[in-house]
Structure formats: structure tokens, C-alpha cells
Amino acid sequence: MTLVGLPGWAGELIATERVARLAFADGDGHPRVLPVTFALADGAVWSAIDQKPKRTTEPARVRWLRRSRHAALCVDHYADDWDELAWVQLLGTVDVLELAQGPAGIEALRRKYSQYLAEPPPGPLLRLTVERTRSWRAADYRA
């Protein structure tokens, strides 16, 4: 994973923020963005399909990520004081895995989100292998 080269503030942002936005292409190649829960484990970023109601047994995002694995995860911090704005993009490929294939990922998610302690997500898991990163924060651009 290429998180090693990120500035310290960016690593802290990834570790502490609770929601990120996952971007990928839908079945027609159009961009889609969804809010997701996420956690770091085993050199990857993990997210899970949880128990919230879905229209189908396999959500569209899973079908689309099976077809085209390229994705980006954006973790950001917003504040009304724009000197506090920051974001990190993690770009790479997603693998769709059964729960048994990602025990470290599911445990990291359970540690981060108490909802998953009470009721673990049924899966599948999404494992983002980070190939590139981008980051920005307003504090770095103050005069």
C-alpha cells in the first residue's frame, strides 16, 4: 500500500474520519459515488456491505466493481473555517471478497464501528488495494 508516503496529517485523517466516499464506474461506465464506512488492515482499505436494507441480494456497486475494479476513496474533513479543510484520495483496485477471505478487514471494521460489534455485516467485503494517493489541506496553502 502506498500510504507510507502520505504526510502525517493525511494518515491521521484516514485513521480518524468515520465516513469516506467511494467512487467507481457503473455498468454503463458513468461515474458513481457512495458514502461508505471503512477501516485499514493488512495493507489495504476495507469496506463491507452491511445489513441496511438493499433492493437486491447483490447491490449494484458490487456487480459494477466485479466488472471494473478501478476505484477511488476520498476521505475528507469539512469545517466552516475553510483553513481547516483537508482531503485524501486513495486510488487503486477493489477486490470483492467473502467474509472468510478478509478476517483482518472485518475485525478492523468491527473495532471502528460499534454497530458492527452488535451485528457483523453479512458481506461481501470490498478490499481497496491502494496504488496511488493524492492529498491536500488548506493549512499547507496559507500565506
FENSUL-V788509 format. One record per residue. N is the residue number from 0. PHI is phi in radians with two decimals (NA if undefined). PSI is psi in whole degrees, -180 to 180 (999 if undefined). BURIAL is I if it has 16 or more other C-alpha atoms within 10 Angstrom, else O. Layout:
[[N;PHI;PSI;BURIAL] [N;PHI;PSI;BURIAL]]
This chain:
[[0;NA;146;I] [1;-1.69;21;O] [2;-1.22;-17;I] [3;-1.02;-38;O] [4;-1.42;-3;O] [5;-1.27;148;O] [6;-1.07;155;O] [7;-0.97;-41;O] [8;-1.08;-34;O] [9;-1.22;-41;I] [10;-1.09;-39;O] [11;-1.14;-40;O] [12;-1.04;-46;I] [13;-1.10;-40;I] [14;-1.25;-30;O] [15;-1.80;-27;O] [16;-1.20;147;O] [17;-1.67;-23;O] [18;-2.33;141;I] [19;-2.24;173;I] [20;-2.03;125;I] [21;-1.74;122;I] [22;-1.93;139;I] [23;-2.81;176;I] [24;-1.74;139;I] [25;-1.41;-173;I] [26;-1.08;-22;O] [27;-1.74;6;O] [28;1.45;8;O] [29;-1.48;149;O] [30;-1.23;143;O] [31;-2.33;148;O] [32;-2.42;130;I] [33;-2.30;143;O] [34;-1.28;140;O] [35;-2.46;155;I] [36;-1.48;156;I] [37;-2.77;159;I] [38;-2.68;157;I] [39;-1.72;137;I] [40;-2.92;146;I] [41;0.86;40;O] [42;1.25;21;O] [43;-2.49;170;I] [44;-1.85;131;I] [45;-2.03;143;I] [46;-2.45;163;I] [47;-2.37;151;I] [48;-1.42;118;I] [49;-1.75;-170;I] [50;-1.46;-2;O] [51;-1.00;150;O] [52;-0.99;139;O] [53;-2.20;155;O] [54;-1.32;-29;O] [55;-2.34;167;O] [56;-1.17;-33;O] [57;-2.03;110;O] [58;-1.01;151;O] [59;-0.96;-40;O] [60;-1.02;-35;I] [61;-1.18;-47;I] [62;-1.00;-46;O] [63;-1.17;-38;I] [64;-1.25;-26;I] [65;-1.17;-35;O] [66;-1.37;-43;O] [67;-2.34;109;I] [68;-1.40;-10;I] [69;-1.22;134;I] [70;-2.70;166;I] [71;-2.37;140;I] [72;-2.01;125;I] [73;-1.94;121;I] [74;-1.93;125;I] [75;-2.40;162;I] [76;-2.19;124;O] [77;-1.94;143;O] [78;-2.59;151;O] [79;-1.13;-25;O] [80;-1.46;103;O] [81;-1.18;-9;O] [82;-1.24;-11;O] [83;-1.75;-1;O] [84;-1.13;143;O] [85;-2.80;151;I] [86;-2.64;155;I] [87;-2.33;132;I] [88;-1.92;132;I] [89;-2.02;115;I] [90;-1.95;136;I] [91;3.13;-147;I] [92;-2.15;148;I] [93;-1.90;136;I] [94;-1.91;135;I] [95;-1.66;119;I] [96;-2.20;151;O] [97;-1.30;158;O] [98;-0.94;-41;I] [99;-1.12;-20;O] [100;-1.50;-7;O] [101;-2.46;57;I] [102;-1.05;-37;O] [103;-1.18;-37;I] [104;-1.14;-46;I] [105;-1.18;-36;I] [106;-1.17;-39;I] [107;-1.12;-41;I] [108;-1.13;-41;I] [109;-1.16;-35;I] [110;-1.20;-35;O] [111;-1.43;-34;I] [112;-2.13;113;I] [113;-1.08;-27;O] [114;-1.03;-34;O] [115;-1.36;-19;I] [116;-1.19;-44;O] [117;-1.23;-39;O] [118;-2.55;95;O] [119;-1.01;144;I] [120;-1.11;145;I] [121;-1.30;-17;O] [122;1.54;-179;I] [123;-1.31;176;I] [124;-1.69;149;I] [125;-1.98;120;I] [126;-1.92;114;I] [127;-1.64;117;I] [128;-1.59;114;I] [129;-1.39;128;I] [130;-1.91;-29;O] [131;-2.53;156;O] [132;-2.33;155;I] [133;-2.42;146;O] [134;-2.63;155;I] [135;-2.74;145;I] [136;-2.59;146;I] [137;-1.08;-35;O] [138;-1.02;-28;O] [139;-1.33;-11;O] [140;-2.03;8;O] [141;-1.22;143;O] [142;-1.36;999;O]]
